[in-house]
Amino acid sequence: MKEKRDFSFFFAHLFVILQAIMKQIILILAAVAILTACGNHSRRDEIEARRAALVHKQDSALAEAQLRLAVVDSALQVAKREHDAQHQWVMEHATELSDQSAEVVRLNRLRAHRDSLEAEWQTLGAKIKYIRMQKTKNS
């Protein structure tokens, strides 16, 4: 009989241990479920934060491009005036000038500068158009 008691005590003790383990497993599963539910909400918050950051980035990029376009536009107008004046002067004195004269070289440099400003002006205009298109697309 004594042997039966030892086994019954062993099984009772094993049962208590299994119950404790099962309680821990249930608590762990509940914690995981709660964290998972919170994780989805956190993901939504993350997505909204990224959308807000995108809007902010688009606004700042648009403002920067518009300011740069204003500067480039002013410089382009000045460069066009200088080029036109130099071109007119060179055409008036074309018979007296050689291809390597300082006035012709200056005209070529002014033309290159004007062309680079025009390219930048067009690029900035396309950038502004693209940002506005993306903003309306994301709205």
Rosetta silent file (secondary structure, phi, psi, omega in degrees, C-alpha in Angstrom):
SEQUENCE: MKEKRDFSFFFAHLFVILQAIMKQIILILAAVAILTACGNHSRRDEIEARRAALVHKQDSALAEAQLRLAVVDSALQVAKREHDAQHQWVMEHATELSDQSAEVVRLNRLRAHRDSLEAEWQTLGAKIKYIRMQKTKNS
SCORE:     score description
SCORE:     0.000 S_00000001
   1 L     0.000  -32.561 -179.379    0.000    0.000    0.000 S_00000001
   2 H   -62.233  -35.405  178.984    2.815    2.264    0.707 S_00000001
   3 H   -65.515  -36.379  177.857    3.917    2.033   -2.917 S_00000001
   4 H   -63.390  -40.484  179.218    0.470    3.168   -4.092 S_00000001
   5 H   -63.354  -40.537 -179.896    0.674    6.257   -1.958 S_00000001
   6 H   -63.192  -41.495  178.712    4.035    7.177   -3.388 S_00000001
   7 H   -70.132  -38.548  179.481    2.705    6.866   -6.927 S_00000001
   8 H   -66.899  -38.165  175.487   -0.469    8.762   -6.131 S_00000001
   9 H   -63.369  -41.347  178.248    1.596   11.508   -4.525 S_00000001
  10 H   -61.251  -46.212 -179.719    3.796   11.551   -7.612 S_00000001
  11 H   -67.635  -37.078  177.926    0.772   11.808   -9.936 S_00000001
  12 H   -65.140  -43.309  178.740   -0.828   14.490   -7.773 S_00000001
  13 H   -64.945  -42.134  177.472    2.393   16.455   -7.782 S_00000001
  14 H   -62.029  -40.317  178.506    2.729   15.989  -11.573 S_00000001
  15 H   -63.107  -42.273  178.837   -0.845   17.178  -12.041 S_00000001
  16 H   -64.154  -41.431  179.076   -0.164   20.357  -10.027 S_00000001
  17 H   -64.698  -43.529  178.808    2.973   21.042  -12.074 S_00000001
  18 H   -63.170  -38.666  177.077    1.098   20.537  -15.369 S_00000001
  19 H   -63.087  -41.129  178.991   -1.630   22.908  -14.203 S_00000001
  20 H   -65.045  -41.771  178.802    0.973   25.574  -13.410 S_00000001
  21 H   -64.527  -42.002  179.464    2.613   25.077  -16.795 S_00000001
  22 H   -64.453  -38.667  176.539   -0.738   25.315  -18.549 S_00000001
  23 H   -62.381  -41.272  178.577   -1.536   28.537  -16.683 S_00000001
  24 H   -64.674  -41.468  178.533    1.788   29.978  -17.814 S_00000001
  25 H   -62.931  -42.696  178.989    1.112   28.902  -21.393 S_00000001
  26 H   -63.727  -41.675  177.707   -2.331   30.517  -21.275 S_00000001
  27 H   -64.244  -41.111  178.503   -0.845   33.734  -19.874 S_00000001
  28 H   -64.197  -45.146  179.344    1.842   33.765  -22.555 S_00000001
  29 H   -63.125  -39.170  177.706   -0.727   33.168  -25.318 S_00000001
  30 H   -64.852  -41.663  178.776   -2.933   35.932  -23.914 S_00000001
  31 H   -64.054  -41.801  178.168    0.028   38.326  -23.811 S_00000001
  32 H   -63.411  -42.299  179.403    0.955   37.449  -27.403 S_00000001
  33 H   -62.874  -42.463  179.678   -2.650   37.989  -28.513 S_00000001
  34 H   -65.859  -43.831  179.605   -2.786   41.371  -26.801 S_00000001
  35 H   -66.104  -36.515  178.094    0.551   42.443  -28.251 S_00000001
  36 H   -65.535  -43.107  178.138   -0.478   41.276  -31.693 S_00000001
  37 H   -63.020  -41.274  177.294   -3.692   43.277  -31.491 S_00000001
  38 H   -67.772  -34.294  179.491   -1.719   46.304  -30.352 S_00000001
  39 H   -62.480  -39.769  178.093    0.810   45.677  -33.101 S_00000001
  40 H   -64.955  -41.489  178.032   -1.857   46.019  -35.792 S_00000001
  41 H   -64.835  -39.383  178.808   -2.996   49.296  -34.301 S_00000001
  42 H   -64.877  -36.167  177.384    0.599   50.419  -34.130 S_00000001
  43 H   -63.217  -42.003  177.811    1.010   49.515  -37.794 S_00000001
  44 H   -61.667  -41.902  178.168   -1.943   51.707  -38.679 S_00000001
  45 H   -63.357  -39.495  178.013   -0.378   54.534  -36.711 S_00000001
  46 H   -62.386  -43.962  179.869    2.902   53.927  -38.522 S_00000001
  47 H   -62.616  -44.819  178.453    1.184   54.064  -41.912 S_00000001
  48 H   -63.892  -38.054  178.132   -0.573   57.300  -40.993 S_00000001
  49 H   -65.409  -39.505  178.761    2.692   58.771  -39.730 S_00000001
  50 H   -67.351  -38.278  176.705    4.392   57.845  -42.999 S_00000001
  51 H   -62.969  -43.467  178.582    1.571   59.413  -44.998 S_00000001
  52 H   -63.520  -39.298  177.929    1.873   62.592  -42.967 S_00000001
  53 H   -65.773  -37.124  178.080    5.646   62.557  -43.492 S_00000001
  54 H   -64.053  -44.083  178.402    5.119   62.110  -47.238 S_00000001
  55 H   -61.501  -43.981  178.886    2.789   65.108  -47.355 S_00000001
  56 H   -62.767  -43.883  179.483    5.305   67.161  -45.370 S_00000001
  57 H   -63.386  -42.081  178.367    8.158   66.065  -47.657 S_00000001
  58 H   -64.164  -42.375  178.923    6.133   66.897  -50.762 S_00000001
  59 H   -62.331  -45.324 -178.664    5.214   70.319  -49.382 S_00000001
  60 H   -69.311  -38.610  178.076    8.798   71.157  -48.483 S_00000001
  61 H   -65.844  -38.636  178.339   10.160   69.848  -51.812 S_00000001
  62 H   -64.923  -45.429  179.569    7.524   71.852  -53.686 S_00000001
  63 H   -63.053  -42.333  179.135    8.339   75.036  -51.769 S_00000001
  64 H   -63.426  -43.987 -179.419   12.068   74.521  -52.314 S_00000001
  65 H   -65.615  -38.349  179.247   11.601   73.894  -56.047 S_00000001
  66 H   -66.810  -40.757  177.110    9.387   76.965  -56.403 S_00000001
  67 H   -64.768  -44.029  179.290   11.942   79.180  -54.639 S_00000001
  68 H   -63.987  -38.871  178.743   14.752   77.762  -56.762 S_00000001
  69 H   -62.727  -39.532  178.336   12.650   78.269  -59.904 S_00000001
  70 H   -62.649  -42.116  179.224   12.128   81.935  -58.997 S_00000001
  71 H   -65.849  -46.121 -178.874   15.898   82.424  -58.597 S_00000001
  72 H   -65.343  -37.882  179.077   16.690   80.559  -61.825 S_00000001
  73 H   -62.862  -43.174  177.809   13.986   82.488  -63.686 S_00000001
  74 H   -63.336  -45.089  179.429   15.481   85.819  -62.605 S_00000001
  75 H   -64.562  -36.199  179.678   18.979   84.686  -63.544 S_00000001
  76 H   -66.088  -40.858  178.068   17.691   83.392  -66.878 S_00000001
  77 H   -62.490  -42.497  178.376   16.099   86.735  -67.718 S_00000001
  78 H   -64.477  -44.482 -179.127   19.364   88.536  -66.946 S_00000001
  79 H   -63.454  -38.261  178.150   21.363   85.984  -68.959 S_00000001
  80 H   -64.707  -43.204  178.619   19.010   86.356  -71.934 S_00000001
  81 H   -62.517  -45.292  179.112   19.338   90.143  -71.857 S_00000001
  82 H   -62.766  -44.143 -179.468   23.130   89.951  -71.661 S_00000001
  83 H   -63.365  -45.380 -179.107   23.261   87.353  -74.437 S_00000001
  84 H   -62.212  -41.138  179.151   20.926   89.342  -76.699 S_00000001
  85 H   -65.600  -44.606  179.157   22.929   92.528  -76.161 S_00000001
  86 H   -65.791  -40.228  179.462   26.222   90.749  -76.800 S_00000001
  87 H   -62.683  -43.708  179.113   24.763   88.946  -79.837 S_00000001
  88 H   -62.532  -43.805  179.785   23.546   92.225  -81.306 S_00000001
  89 H   -63.307  -43.773  179.835   26.932   93.868  -80.756 S_00000001
  90 H   -64.364  -40.006  179.623   28.799   90.925  -82.314 S_00000001
  91 H   -66.555  -35.007  177.867   26.458   90.915  -85.335 S_00000001
  92 H   -67.669  -33.280 -176.714   26.996   94.661  -85.845 S_00000001
  93 L  -110.486   25.570 -174.472   30.776   94.194  -85.759 S_00000001
  94 L   -61.306  -36.084 -177.546   30.924   90.753  -87.387 S_00000001
  95 L   -71.379  -24.388 -177.258   33.160   91.846  -90.242 S_00000001
  96 L   -89.990  -16.093 -171.714   35.743   93.277  -87.837 S_00000001
  97 L  -101.644  149.250  171.875   35.884   90.297  -85.421 S_00000001
  98 L   -97.745  168.891 -179.256   37.632   86.951  -85.644 S_00000001
  99 L   -65.674  -23.541 -177.401   36.176   83.723  -84.281 S_00000001
 100 L  -101.339   10.365 -179.980   38.617   83.807  -81.364 S_00000001
 101 L   -68.828  157.213 -176.103   38.072   87.419  -80.350 S_00000001
 102 H   -60.310  -36.379 -178.435   37.130   88.133  -76.761 S_00000001
 103 H   -68.451  -39.383  179.085   33.654   89.361  -77.738 S_00000001
 104 H   -70.176  -40.712  177.184   32.807   86.174  -79.673 S_00000001
 105 H   -62.403  -42.662  177.792   34.175   83.983  -76.862 S_00000001
 106 H   -62.553  -40.598  177.647   32.069   85.963  -74.362 S_00000001
 107 H   -60.873  -43.167  179.279   29.010   85.489  -76.592 S_00000001
 108 H   -64.691  -39.868  177.616   29.593   81.734  -76.655 S_00000001
 109 H   -66.435  -41.252  177.582   29.979   81.613  -72.859 S_00000001
 110 H   -63.581  -38.325  178.484   26.802   83.665  -72.416 S_00000001
 111 H   -64.762  -43.302  179.327   24.965   81.281  -74.767 S_00000001
 112 H   -64.208  -42.353  178.929   26.188   78.251  -72.786 S_00000001
 113 H   -64.402  -43.992  178.049   25.189   79.885  -69.494 S_00000001
 114 H   -60.983  -43.499 -178.950   21.771   80.817  -70.878 S_00000001
 115 H   -65.618  -38.638  178.772   21.231   77.275  -72.179 S_00000001
 116 H   -68.134  -37.959  176.353   22.182   75.690  -68.850 S_00000001
 117 H   -66.062  -38.043  177.197   19.789   78.013  -67.003 S_00000001
 118 H   -63.898  -40.832  178.742   17.021   77.127  -69.474 S_00000001
 119 H   -63.943  -42.813  178.189   17.653   73.423  -68.883 S_00000001
 120 H   -65.594  -39.791  178.749   17.516   73.922  -65.114 S_00000001
 121 H   -61.006  -44.812  179.037   14.356   76.035  -65.477 S_00000001
 122 H   -65.454  -40.157  179.220   12.657   73.293  -67.494 S_00000001
 123 H   -64.108  -44.944  178.843   13.779   70.612  -65.037 S_00000001
 124 H   -64.239  -38.821  176.998   12.448   72.535  -62.052 S_00000001
 125 H   -62.452  -41.262  177.834    9.165   73.146  -63.865 S_00000001
 126 H   -66.873  -37.546  178.416    8.829   69.415  -64.537 S_00000001
 127 H   -63.800  -44.600  179.218    9.688   68.644  -60.900 S_00000001
 128 H   -63.102  -43.198  178.604    7.002   71.039  -59.647 S_00000001
 129 H   -61.496  -42.879 -179.520    4.465   69.547  -62.046 S_00000001
 130 H   -65.340  -43.971  179.467    5.362   66.014  -60.898 S_00000001
 131 H   -62.378  -43.398  178.569    5.113   66.877  -57.189 S_00000001
 132 H   -63.212  -38.939  178.041    1.709   68.487  -57.724 S_00000001
 133 H   -64.184  -42.094  179.371    0.550   65.436  -59.673 S_00000001
 134 H   -67.003  -37.432  179.290    1.722   63.109  -56.877 S_00000001
 135 H   -64.091  -42.737  178.943    0.029   65.262  -54.230 S_00000001
 136 H   -70.151  -32.306  177.775   -3.325   65.066  -56.031 S_00000001
 137 H   -66.754  -40.865 -177.234   -2.811   61.328  -56.600 S_00000001
 138 H   -81.679  -13.057 -177.618   -2.124   60.703  -52.878 S_00000001
 139 L   -76.900    0.000    0.000   -4.985   62.914  -51.682 S_00000001
